[in-house]
Amino acid sequence: MRFPRYQELFRDLSLQLKDLQRDAKELGPLHELQRQLIRAVLRVERRVLRLKRARHRLTRMKAKSRLPKDRAVAVKALTAGIDNRVDDLHEVLFLLRCFGDGIAFTYQSKYALKHLMFDEKYEAKQQPGFMTGKKGFAREYRVLCSGIRAGVPVLLADITNIIRHGDVCAMGGPDPVPIEVKSSRTKRERPQRQVGQLQELADFYRNDCADNFRGVPNVRRTELLVDEATYEGVMNNCIRQAMLNGTSMAEPETGLWYIAVQVARLEQGQETSVLDESLLPFLGKGRLVVHLTPEPTWWHMLPFTLTLDTGNTLAFIQQEVLIFVVVDVMHAKELFRQAGVHAVVLFDGTWAFQISRDAVDFSAGVFRVSEQHFLRVAHEFLSLRWFVEENAAFLSASLERFLPLAEPGTEGEVAGRFMFDEDQMAEWRSVRDVWDRDD
């Protein structure tokens, strides 16, 4: 079991988050959940800082004098142990913030929240440092308390992974409102740049468009055109069955499989045989296998703390169960064909699909869907058929609205782009499916 000392804490946080999901209008539980998260994060941060001070003392001792070989070996081993423990504690901090992410996604659209994770270059914005010893933390907490007393759900950014703009975030409206809490007015470059980024976000949320958004011209937000379909219940039941029987498989729809394996089965010398037995039937040309792990692979997606029930969340965090999602990409291409869309499977590290109404004549519309967007099918347990139908509908709707660049998804999702540059049309027309290429 990983992180056994935190198991009860994770359980309590999960139960509180589930209660908040059921009744998000009650702000008392919102405040208490944040108080518990803040205390937990501060405790772990203090442990990290103590370990780093101990490591610094060992390093200085080793540098000051030439130690006997046995002592030098012991110091090296102790230093390595401290480094490993610090890495574990940073993972605990990430997991704690996953519950903070659960709060954010309870109140706001996942597509709107995504924009709070990226900087002006559309790269993941670096997270702030520790709350421990942070100047201004008391002011941020007072703003949090004032907002909740006023009846507005407010969230502290430092207890989330997703909110990387502002210090606190008001979540009472249709879009998140990140707020920078400063003790005094300043004309220094960094604070001014932060204010500029917040203003750009506010303008984009308010107007649902921008002539230039983080370097991308003519960006628009649109609503989902097809009601989202998910299989959270199927995945949760699959995990429960695996914890009872060792392995479990579910096929919620054609071309989509969920596989769960209890780790205890793998610790009895059966690692290869059990995994082979579980996965081999689903491997083959055009099959994408996604191994879900409680690590920052979720990025801006709906967090597992919301999609998994409490028991499964704990099993997942403690890595008592392995979870795999297998997607038949060739079947997705067939679904696009049935929807009247020509799809080319790219998977080049950036783009998953190029879709168009015609394979050669792009005047009828052409669009590229990013790998990040497609991975929502696995991480958020979305319907593959729904994903195809939504993107096919979006292609038609965006063409009708003459949007050269757009964002499918409720309140915005940078999922792909249209191509109307004649200089690059030839390259788009010449692309082939990833499994049909010679290189």
Contacts in CASP RR format, 6 or more apart in sequence:
PFRMAT RR
TARGET T0000
AUTHOR 0000-0000-0000
METHOD contacts of the structure
MODEL  1
MRFPRYQELFRDLSLQLKDLQRDAKELGPLHELQRQLIRAVLRVERRVLR
LKRARHRLTRMKAKSRLPKDRAVAVKALTAGIDNRVDDLHEVLFLLRCFG
DGIAFTYQSKYALKHLMFDEKYEAKQQPGFMTGKKGFAREYRVLCSGIRA
GVPVLLADITNIIRHGDVCAMGGPDPVPIEVKSSRTKRERPQRQVGQLQE
LADFYRNDCADNFRGVPNVRRTELLVDEATYEGVMNNCIRQAMLNGTSMA
EPETGLWYIAVQVARLEQGQETSVLDESLLPFLGKGRLVVHLTPEPTWWH
MLPFTLTLDTGNTLAFIQQEVLIFVVVDVMHAKELFRQAGVHAVVLFDGT
WAFQISRDAVDFSAGVFRVSEQHFLRVAHEFLSLRWFVEENAAFLSASLE
RFLPLAEPGTEGEVAGRFMFDEDQMAEWRSVRDVWDRDD
1 7 0 8 1.000
1 318 0 8 1.000
1 320 0 8 1.000
2 317 0 8 1.000
2 318 0 8 1.000
2 319 0 8 1.000
3 10 0 8 1.000
3 88 0 8 1.000
3 91 0 8 1.000
3 92 0 8 1.000
3 95 0 8 1.000
3 317 0 8 1.000
3 318 0 8 1.000
4 318 0 8 1.000
6 92 0 8 1.000
6 95 0 8 1.000
7 314 0 8 1.000
7 318 0 8 1.000
9 40 0 8 1.000
10 95 0 8 1.000
10 99 0 8 1.000
10 313 0 8 1.000
10 314 0 8 1.000
10 317 0 8 1.000
11 310 0 8 1.000
11 311 0 8 1.000
11 314 0 8 1.000
12 36 0 8 1.000
13 33 0 8 1.000
13 36 0 8 1.000
13 37 0 8 1.000
13 40 0 8 1.000
13 96 0 8 1.000
13 99 0 8 1.000
14 99 0 8 1.000
14 305 0 8 1.000
14 310 0 8 1.000
14 311 0 8 1.000
14 313 0 8 1.000
14 314 0 8 1.000
15 310 0 8 1.000
16 29 0 8 1.000
16 32 0 8 1.000
16 33 0 8 1.000
16 36 0 8 1.000
17 33 0 8 1.000
17 99 0 8 1.000
17 100 0 8 1.000
17 102 0 8 1.000
17 103 0 8 1.000
17 106 0 8 1.000
17 305 0 8 1.000
17 306 0 8 1.000
18 309 0 8 1.000
18 310 0 8 1.000
19 29 0 8 1.000
20 26 0 8 1.000
20 29 0 8 1.000
20 30 0 8 1.000
20 33 0 8 1.000
20 103 0 8 1.000
20 106 0 8 1.000
21 106 0 8 1.000
21 306 0 8 1.000
23 29 0 8 1.000
24 30 0 8 1.000
24 106 0 8 1.000
24 107 0 8 1.000
24 153 0 8 1.000
27 148 0 8 1.000
27 151 0 8 1.000
27 153 0 8 1.000
28 148 0 8 1.000
30 103 0 8 1.000
30 148 0 8 1.000
30 153 0 8 1.000
31 144 0 8 1.000
31 145 0 8 1.000
31 148 0 8 1.000
33 99 0 8 1.000
33 103 0 8 1.000
34 100 0 8 1.000
34 103 0 8 1.000
34 144 0 8 1.000
34 155 0 8 1.000
34 156 0 8 1.000
34 159 0 8 1.000
37 96 0 8 1.000
37 99 0 8 1.000
37 100 0 8 1.000
37 159 0 8 1.000
38 131 0 8 1.000
38 141 0 8 1.000
38 156 0 8 1.000
38 159 0 8 1.000
40 96 0 8 1.000
41 93 0 8 1.000
41 96 0 8 1.000
41 97 0 8 1.000
41 131 0 8 1.000
41 158 0 8 1.000
41 159 0 8 1.000
42 131 0 8 1.000
42 132 0 8 1.000
44 89 0 8 1.000
44 92 0 8 1.000
44 93 0 8 1.000
44 96 0 8 1.000
45 93 0 8 1.000
45 130 0 8 1.000
45 131 0 8 1.000
45 132 0 8 1.000
46 132 0 8 1.000
47 89 0 8 1.000
48 86 0 8 1.000
48 89 0 8 1.000
48 90 0 8 1.000
48 93 0 8 1.000
48 130 0 8 1.000
49 130 0 8 1.000
49 132 0 8 1.000
51 82 0 8 1.000
51 85 0 8 1.000
51 86 0 8 1.000
51 89 0 8 1.000
52 82 0 8 1.000
52 86 0 8 1.000
54 82 0 8 1.000
55 79 0 8 1.000
55 82 0 8 1.000
55 83 0 8 1.000
55 86 0 8 1.000
58 75 0 8 1.000
58 78 0 8 1.000
58 79 0 8 1.000
58 82 0 8 1.000
59 79 0 8 1.000
61 67 0 8 1.000
61 75 0 8 1.000
62 72 0 8 1.000
62 75 0 8 1.000
67 75 0 8 1.000
91 295 0 8 1.000
94 161 0 8 1.000
94 295 0 8 1.000
94 296 0 8 1.000
95 294 0 8 1.000
95 317 0 8 1.000
96 159 0 8 1.000
97 159 0 8 1.000
97 160 0 8 1.000
97 161 0 8 1.000
98 161 0 8 1.000
98 294 0 8 1.000
98 298 0 8 1.000
98 303 0 8 1.000
98 304 0 8 1.000
98 305 0 8 1.000
99 305 0 8 1.000
100 155 0 8 1.000
100 159 0 8 1.000
100 160 0 8 1.000
100 161 0 8 1.000
100 305 0 8 1.000
101 160 0 8 1.000
101 161 0 8 1.000
101 162 0 8 1.000
101 303 0 8 1.000
101 305 0 8 1.000
102 303 0 8 1.000
102 305 0 8 1.000
102 306 0 8 1.000
103 155 0 8 1.000
103 160 0 8 1.000
104 113 0 8 1.000
104 155 0 8 1.000
104 160 0 8 1.000
104 162 0 8 1.000
104 163 0 8 1.000
104 169 0 8 1.000
104 171 0 8 1.000
104 176 0 8 1.000
105 113 0 8 1.000
105 162 0 8 1.000
105 302 0 8 1.000
105 303 0 8 1.000
105 306 0 8 1.000
106 306 0 8 1.000
107 153 0 8 1.000
107 155 0 8 1.000
107 171 0 8 1.000
107 172 0 8 1.000
108 171 0 8 1.000
108 175 0 8 1.000
108 176 0 8 1.000
109 175 0 8 1.000
109 410 0 8 1.000
109 411 0 8 1.000
109 412 0 8 1.000
110 300 0 8 1.000
110 301 0 8 1.000
110 302 0 8 1.000
110 380 0 8 1.000
111 221 0 8 1.000
111 407 0 8 1.000
111 409 0 8 1.000
111 410 0 8 1.000
111 411 0 8 1.000
111 412 0 8 1.000
111 413 0 8 1.000
112 174 0 8 1.000
112 175 0 8 1.000
112 176 0 8 1.000
112 205 0 8 1.000
112 410 0 8 1.000
112 411 0 8 1.000
112 412 0 8 1.000
113 162 0 8 1.000
113 163 0 8 1.000
113 176 0 8 1.000
113 300 0 8 1.000
114 162 0 8 1.000
114 300 0 8 1.000
114 412 0 8 1.000
114 413 0 8 1.000
114 414 0 8 1.000
115 201 0 8 1.000
115 204 0 8 1.000
115 412 0 8 1.000
116 162 0 8 1.000
116 163 0 8 1.000
116 164 0 8 1.000
116 165 0 8 1.000
116 169 0 8 1.000
116 176 0 8 1.000
116 178 0 8 1.000
116 201 0 8 1.000
117 124 0 8 1.000
117 125 0 8 1.000
117 161 0 8 1.000
117 162 0 8 1.000
117 163 0 8 1.000
117 164 0 8 1.000
117 299 0 8 1.000
117 300 0 8 1.000
118 124 0 8 1.000
118 125 0 8 1.000
118 164 0 8 1.000
118 214 0 8 1.000
119 125 0 8 1.000
119 197 0 8 1.000
119 214 0 8 1.000
120 197 0 8 1.000
120 200 0 8 1.000
120 214 0 8 1.000
120 215 0 8 1.000
121 214 0 8 1.000
121 215 0 8 1.000
122 214 0 8 1.000
122 215 0 8 1.000
122 216 0 8 1.000
122 414 0 8 1.000
124 164 0 8 1.000
124 299 0 8 1.000
125 164 0 8 1.000
125 165 0 8 1.000
126 164 0 8 1.000
127 161 0 8 1.000
127 164 0 8 1.000
128 134 0 8 1.000
128 157 0 8 1.000
128 158 0 8 1.000
128 164 0 8 1.000
129 158 0 8 1.000
131 137 0 8 1.000
131 158 0 8 1.000
134 158 0 8 1.000
135 183 0 8 1.000
136 181 0 8 1.000
136 183 0 8 1.000
137 158 0 8 1.000
139 181 0 8 1.000
139 183 0 8 1.000
140 156 0 8 1.000
140 158 0 8 1.000
140 167 0 8 1.000
140 168 0 8 1.000
140 181 0 8 1.000
141 156 0 8 1.000
143 154 0 8 1.000
143 167 0 8 1.000
143 168 0 8 1.000
143 179 0 8 1.000
143 181 0 8 1.000
144 154 0 8 1.000
144 155 0 8 1.000
144 156 0 8 1.000
144 168 0 8 1.000
147 154 0 8 1.000
147 170 0 8 1.000
148 154 0 8 1.000
152 170 0 8 1.000
152 171 0 8 1.000
152 172 0 8 1.000
153 170 0 8 1.000
153 171 0 8 1.000
153 172 0 8 1.000
154 168 0 8 1.000
154 169 0 8 1.000
154 170 0 8 1.000
154 171 0 8 1.000
155 163 0 8 1.000
155 168 0 8 1.000
155 169 0 8 1.000
155 171 0 8 1.000
156 167 0 8 1.000
156 168 0 8 1.000
157 163 0 8 1.000
157 164 0 8 1.000
157 165 0 8 1.000
157 166 0 8 1.000
157 167 0 8 1.000
157 168 0 8 1.000
157 169 0 8 1.000
157 178 0 8 1.000
158 167 0 8 1.000
161 296 0 8 1.000
162 300 0 8 1.000
163 169 0 8 1.000
163 176 0 8 1.000
163 178 0 8 1.000
165 178 0 8 1.000
165 194 0 8 1.000
165 197 0 8 1.000
165 198 0 8 1.000
165 201 0 8 1.000
166 178 0 8 1.000
166 179 0 8 1.000
166 180 0 8 1.000
166 181 0 8 1.000
166 194 0 8 1.000
166 198 0 8 1.000
167 178 0 8 1.000
167 179 0 8 1.000
167 180 0 8 1.000
167 181 0 8 1.000
168 178 0 8 1.000
168 179 0 8 1.000
168 181 0 8 1.000
169 176 0 8 1.000
169 177 0 8 1.000
169 178 0 8 1.000
169 179 0 8 1.000
170 176 0 8 1.000
170 177 0 8 1.000
170 179 0 8 1.000
171 177 0 8 1.000
174 411 0 8 1.000
175 205 0 8 1.000
175 206 0 8 1.000
175 411 0 8 1.000
176 205 0 8 1.000
177 202 0 8 1.000
178 198 0 8 1.000
178 201 0 8 1.000
180 191 0 8 1.000
180 194 0 8 1.000
180 195 0 8 1.000
180 198 0 8 1.000
182 191 0 8 1.000
186 192 0 8 1.000
200 210 0 8 1.000
200 213 0 8 1.000
200 214 0 8 1.000
203 210 0 8 1.000
204 210 0 8 1.000
204 213 0 8 1.000
204 219 0 8 1.000
204 221 0 8 1.000
208 220 0 8 1.000
208 221 0 8 1.000
209 218 0 8 1.000
209 219 0 8 1.000
209 220 0 8 1.000
209 221 0 8 1.000
210 218 0 8 1.000
210 219 0 8 1.000
211 217 0 8 1.000
211 218 0 8 1.000
212 218 0 8 1.000
212 219 0 8 1.000
213 219 0 8 1.000
216 405 0 8 1.000
216 414 0 8 1.000
216 417 0 8 1.000
217 404 0 8 1.000
217 405 0 8 1.000
218 403 0 8 1.000
218 404 0 8 1.000
218 405 0 8 1.000
219 405 0 8 1.000
219 406 0 8 1.000
219 407 0 8 1.000
219 414 0 8 1.000
220 401 0 8 1.000
220 403 0 8 1.000
220 405 0 8 1.000
220 406 0 8 1.000
220 407 0 8 1.000
221 406 0 8 1.000
221 407 0 8 1.000
221 409 0 8 1.000
221 411 0 8 1.000
221 412 0 8 1.000
222 394 0 8 1.000
222 397 0 8 1.000
222 398 0 8 1.000
222 406 0 8 1.000
222 407 0 8 1.000
222 408 0 8 1.000
222 409 0 8 1.000
222 412 0 8 1.000
223 409 0 8 1.000
223 410 0 8 1.000
223 411 0 8 1.000
224 390 0 8 1.000
224 408 0 8 1.000
224 409 0 8 1.000
224 410 0 8 1.000
225 390 0 8 1.000
225 393 0 8 1.000
225 394 0 8 1.000
225 397 0 8 1.000
225 408 0 8 1.000
226 386 0 8 1.000
226 389 0 8 1.000
226 390 0 8 1.000
226 393 0 8 1.000
227 386 0 8 1.000
228 382 0 8 1.000
228 386 0 8 1.000
228 390 0 8 1.000
229 382 0 8 1.000
229 383 0 8 1.000
229 385 0 8 1.000
229 386 0 8 1.000
230 380 0 8 1.000
230 381 0 8 1.000
230 382 0 8 1.000
230 383 0 8 1.000
231 252 0 8 1.000
231 253 0 8 1.000
231 256 0 8 1.000
231 258 0 8 1.000
231 381 0 8 1.000
231 382 0 8 1.000
231 383 0 8 1.000
232 307 0 8 1.000
232 308 0 8 1.000
232 381 0 8 1.000
233 381 0 8 1.000
234 250 0 8 1.000
234 252 0 8 1.000
234 258 0 8 1.000
234 381 0 8 1.000
235 250 0 8 1.000
235 258 0 8 1.000
235 307 0 8 1.000
235 308 0 8 1.000
235 323 0 8 1.000
235 381 0 8 1.000
236 308 0 8 1.000
236 309 0 8 1.000
236 312 0 8 1.000
237 250 0 8 1.000
238 248 0 8 1.000
238 249 0 8 1.000
238 250 0 8 1.000
238 258 0 8 1.000
238 259 0 8 1.000
238 260 0 8 1.000
239 248 0 8 1.000
239 260 0 8 1.000
239 308 0 8 1.000
239 312 0 8 1.000
239 315 0 8 1.000
239 316 0 8 1.000
239 321 0 8 1.000
239 323 0 8 1.000
240 248 0 8 1.000
240 312 0 8 1.000
241 248 0 8 1.000
241 260 0 8 1.000
242 248 0 8 1.000
242 260 0 8 1.000
242 261 0 8 1.000
242 262 0 8 1.000
242 321 0 8 1.000
243 260 0 8 1.000
243 262 0 8 1.000
243 315 0 8 1.000
243 320 0 8 1.000
243 321 0 8 1.000
245 262 0 8 1.000
246 261 0 8 1.000
246 262 0 8 1.000
246 264 0 8 1.000
246 265 0 8 1.000
247 259 0 8 1.000
247 260 0 8 1.000
247 261 0 8 1.000
247 262 0 8 1.000
247 265 0 8 1.000
247 274 0 8 1.000
247 277 0 8 1.000
247 278 0 8 1.000
248 259 0 8 1.000
248 260 0 8 1.000
249 257 0 8 1.000
249 258 0 8 1.000
249 259 0 8 1.000
249 260 0 8 1.000
249 278 0 8 1.000
250 257 0 8 1.000
250 258 0 8 1.000
251 257 0 8 1.000
251 258 0 8 1.000
252 258 0 8 1.000
252 383 0 8 1.000
253 383 0 8 1.000
253 384 0 8 1.000
253 385 0 8 1.000
254 328 0 8 1.000
254 331 0 8 1.000
254 385 0 8 1.000
255 326 0 8 1.000
255 327 0 8 1.000
255 328 0 8 1.000
255 331 0 8 1.000
255 332 0 8 1.000
255 384 0 8 1.000
256 325 0 8 1.000
256 326 0 8 1.000
256 327 0 8 1.000
256 328 0 8 1.000
256 377 0 8 1.000
256 383 0 8 1.000
256 384 0 8 1.000
257 282 0 8 1.000
257 325 0 8 1.000
257 326 0 8 1.000
258 323 0 8 1.000
258 324 0 8 1.000
258 325 0 8 1.000
258 381 0 8 1.000
259 278 0 8 1.000
259 279 0 8 1.000
259 282 0 8 1.000
259 323 0 8 1.000
259 324 0 8 1.000
259 325 0 8 1.000
259 326 0 8 1.000
260 321 0 8 1.000
260 322 0 8 1.000
260 323 0 8 1.000
260 324 0 8 1.000
261 274 0 8 1.000
261 275 0 8 1.000
261 278 0 8 1.000
261 321 0 8 1.000
261 322 0 8 1.000
261 324 0 8 1.000
262 320 0 8 1.000
262 321 0 8 1.000
263 319 0 8 1.000
263 320 0 8 1.000
263 321 0 8 1.000
263 322 0 8 1.000
264 320 0 8 1.000
265 274 0 8 1.000
266 274 0 8 1.000
266 275 0 8 1.000
266 322 0 8 1.000
278 324 0 8 1.000
279 289 0 8 1.000
279 324 0 8 1.000
279 326 0 8 1.000
282 289 0 8 1.000
282 326 0 8 1.000
283 289 0 8 1.000
285 330 0 8 1.000
285 435 0 8 1.000
286 328 0 8 1.000
286 329 0 8 1.000
286 330 0 8 1.000
286 345 0 8 1.000
286 435 0 8 1.000
287 326 0 8 1.000
287 327 0 8 1.000
287 328 0 8 1.000
287 329 0 8 1.000
288 326 0 8 1.000
288 327 0 8 1.000
288 328 0 8 1.000
288 329 0 8 1.000
288 347 0 8 1.000
288 378 0 8 1.000
289 324 0 8 1.000
289 325 0 8 1.000
289 326 0 8 1.000
290 324 0 8 1.000
290 325 0 8 1.000
290 326 0 8 1.000
290 327 0 8 1.000
290 375 0 8 1.000
290 378 0 8 1.000
290 379 0 8 1.000
291 322 0 8 1.000
291 323 0 8 1.000
291 324 0 8 1.000
292 304 0 8 1.000
292 316 0 8 1.000
292 323 0 8 1.000
292 324 0 8 1.000
292 325 0 8 1.000
292 378 0 8 1.000
292 379 0 8 1.000
293 319 0 8 1.000
294 304 0 8 1.000
294 316 0 8 1.000
294 317 0 8 1.000
294 319 0 8 1.000
297 379 0 8 1.000
298 304 0 8 1.000
298 379 0 8 1.000
299 372 0 8 1.000
301 375 0 8 1.000
301 376 0 8 1.000
301 379 0 8 1.000
301 380 0 8 1.000
302 376 0 8 1.000
302 379 0 8 1.000
302 380 0 8 1.000
304 313 0 8 1.000
304 316 0 8 1.000
305 313 0 8 1.000
307 380 0 8 1.000
307 381 0 8 1.000
308 316 0 8 1.000
312 321 0 8 1.000
314 320 0 8 1.000
315 321 0 8 1.000
316 323 0 8 1.000
325 377 0 8 1.000
325 378 0 8 1.000
325 379 0 8 1.000
325 381 0 8 1.000
327 377 0 8 1.000
327 378 0 8 1.000
327 384 0 8 1.000
328 384 0 8 1.000
329 345 0 8 1.000
329 347 0 8 1.000
330 345 0 8 1.000
331 384 0 8 1.000
332 343 0 8 1.000
332 353 0 8 1.000
332 384 0 8 1.000
332 387 0 8 1.000
332 388 0 8 1.000
333 343 0 8 1.000
333 345 0 8 1.000
333 353 0 8 1.000
333 433 0 8 1.000
335 384 0 8 1.000
335 385 0 8 1.000
335 388 0 8 1.000
335 389 0 8 1.000
336 342 0 8 1.000
336 343 0 8 1.000
336 353 0 8 1.000
336 355 0 8 1.000
336 388 0 8 1.000
336 391 0 8 1.000
336 392 0 8 1.000
337 343 0 8 1.000
339 388 0 8 1.000
339 389 0 8 1.000
339 392 0 8 1.000
340 357 0 8 1.000
340 392 0 8 1.000
341 355 0 8 1.000
341 356 0 8 1.000
341 357 0 8 1.000
341 392 0 8 1.000
341 395 0 8 1.000
342 355 0 8 1.000
342 356 0 8 1.000
342 357 0 8 1.000
342 358 0 8 1.000
342 359 0 8 1.000
343 353 0 8 1.000
343 354 0 8 1.000
343 355 0 8 1.000
344 353 0 8 1.000
344 354 0 8 1.000
344 355 0 8 1.000
344 431 0 8 1.000
344 432 0 8 1.000
344 433 0 8 1.000
345 352 0 8 1.000
345 353 0 8 1.000
345 433 0 8 1.000
345 434 0 8 1.000
345 435 0 8 1.000
346 352 0 8 1.000
346 353 0 8 1.000
346 354 0 8 1.000
346 368 0 8 1.000
346 431 0 8 1.000
346 434 0 8 1.000
347 371 0 8 1.000
347 434 0 8 1.000
348 434 0 8 1.000
349 371 0 8 1.000
350 370 0 8 1.000
350 371 0 8 1.000
351 368 0 8 1.000
351 369 0 8 1.000
351 370 0 8 1.000
351 371 0 8 1.000
351 416 0 8 1.000
352 369 0 8 1.000
352 370 0 8 1.000
352 371 0 8 1.000
352 373 0 8 1.000
352 374 0 8 1.000
353 368 0 8 1.000
353 369 0 8 1.000
353 374 0 8 1.000
353 391 0 8 1.000
354 366 0 8 1.000
354 367 0 8 1.000
354 368 0 8 1.000
354 369 0 8 1.000
354 428 0 8 1.000
354 431 0 8 1.000
355 366 0 8 1.000
355 367 0 8 1.000
355 368 0 8 1.000
355 369 0 8 1.000
355 391 0 8 1.000
355 392 0 8 1.000
355 395 0 8 1.000
356 362 0 8 1.000
356 364 0 8 1.000
356 365 0 8 1.000
356 366 0 8 1.000
356 367 0 8 1.000
356 395 0 8 1.000
357 364 0 8 1.000
357 365 0 8 1.000
357 366 0 8 1.000
357 395 0 8 1.000
357 396 0 8 1.000
357 399 0 8 1.000
358 364 0 8 1.000
358 365 0 8 1.000
359 429 0 8 1.000
360 429 0 8 1.000
362 419 0 8 1.000
362 420 0 8 1.000
362 425 0 8 1.000
362 428 0 8 1.000
362 429 0 8 1.000
364 399 0 8 1.000
365 395 0 8 1.000
365 399 0 8 1.000
365 418 0 8 1.000
366 418 0 8 1.000
366 419 0 8 1.000
366 428 0 8 1.000
367 391 0 8 1.000
367 394 0 8 1.000
367 395 0 8 1.000
367 398 0 8 1.000
367 416 0 8 1.000
367 417 0 8 1.000
367 418 0 8 1.000
368 416 0 8 1.000
368 417 0 8 1.000
368 418 0 8 1.000
368 419 0 8 1.000
369 391 0 8 1.000
369 415 0 8 1.000
369 416 0 8 1.000
370 414 0 8 1.000
370 415 0 8 1.000
370 416 0 8 1.000
372 415 0 8 1.000
373 408 0 8 1.000
373 413 0 8 1.000
373 414 0 8 1.000
373 415 0 8 1.000
373 416 0 8 1.000
374 387 0 8 1.000
376 382 0 8 1.000
376 387 0 8 1.000
377 383 0 8 1.000
377 384 0 8 1.000
377 387 0 8 1.000
390 408 0 8 1.000
390 409 0 8 1.000
391 408 0 8 1.000
391 415 0 8 1.000
394 406 0 8 1.000
394 408 0 8 1.000
394 409 0 8 1.000
398 406 0 8 1.000
398 408 0 8 1.000
398 418 0 8 1.000
403 418 0 8 1.000
404 418 0 8 1.000
404 420 0 8 1.000
405 417 0 8 1.000
405 418 0 8 1.000
406 418 0 8 1.000
407 413 0 8 1.000
407 414 0 8 1.000
407 415 0 8 1.000
408 415 0 8 1.000
409 415 0 8 1.000
419 425 0 8 1.000
419 428 0 8 1.000
END
